[in-house]
Amino acid sequence: MTTTLYAAFDLGGTNLKYGLADAQGGLVRKDSVPTPSKWAEVVEVMAGLWKDFRQEAKGRLAGAGFGFPGIYSLKDKKILQSPNYSELDNVDLQAALSKIVDVPFAVDNDANMAAYGEWRCGAGRGTKSMVLLTIGTGIGSGLILDGGLWHGRCGFAGELGHITVNPDGDLCQCGNQGCLETEAAAPKIVRNYKDLSKTKKSVKAEEVFEKANRGEVAAIKAFTIAGAYLGVALGITINLLNPEKIVLGGGVMMTGDILLQAAVEEASRRCYKASFDCCSIEKARLGTDAGLIGAALRAQALAKKS
């Protein structure tokens, strides 16, 4: 029996992930390359990958899915603003990708793709309402409401990384101040650690993670502070949406449970007990593959409609 395949692309500020998946979301191939600094170079790389996929799939490619970081307009088919990869701002994605791909393709915000992946195949499977937050260099999020991906009126729903959790916090690339992204993502955890440990040495996020896992007090406190701000955001989300489940993914969540514990404790103090009690909060299950799987499955859903 011939297996139908779907191509998936997940563009981040650091890496462009790509792969092929079957109809159940199982990845039969995945890899990544460093994200090119210019959009024209991204297009060139994806065009080359598409040709490779075409040869490898031998006529079995039925669709493609693309996840991009930033505010994606459903009407204009553009990323209107990408705080961490400005090369995408106002690019006509539909026109650009139509020149590469000759099958039906789905385009969306990368966090929406990841949320769809976790909902279909991961920690949110079987739920009717789920919120995904991905915590890494930045913070992305996607919403599943009433059994489907929720975009809002224009496509901008679910930007929980840019809700204000600390009015006196750091300036954010989006133009706001004290966003969840500035207070709980990996760069702030590093700054927290440097302030607490009084070190002037260059420290990478991975090193703070390792120090925390070894029990270093300053590193644990750095995570705890960030976790408290994450908990504020979770409390707001629970009171607003009353979801069945909140799923936390991204690189930071793969380092241990310190952030998760601090966030859950704070969330429990920030929202109605009844709402908190009927919402489970847990780690994502698909890891860094969520965006690829979601993009492939969105492509599958689109292909069925075509």
ABEGO torsion letter per residue (X at the ends): XBBBBBBBBBBBAABBBBBBBBAAGBBABBBBBBBBABAAAAAAAAAAAAAAAAAAAGGABABBBBBBBEBBBAAAGBBABBAABAAABGBBAAAAAAAABABBBBBBBAAAAAAAAAAAABAABGBABBBBBBBBABBBBBBBBGGBBBAEAAGABGBAAABBABAABBBBAAGBBGBAAAAABAAAAAAAAAAAAGBABBBBAAAAAAAAAAGBAAAAAAAAAAAAAAAAAAAAAAAAAGBABBBBBEAAAAAEAAAAAAAAAAAAAABBAAAAAABBBBBBAAEAAAAAAAAAAAAAAAAAAX
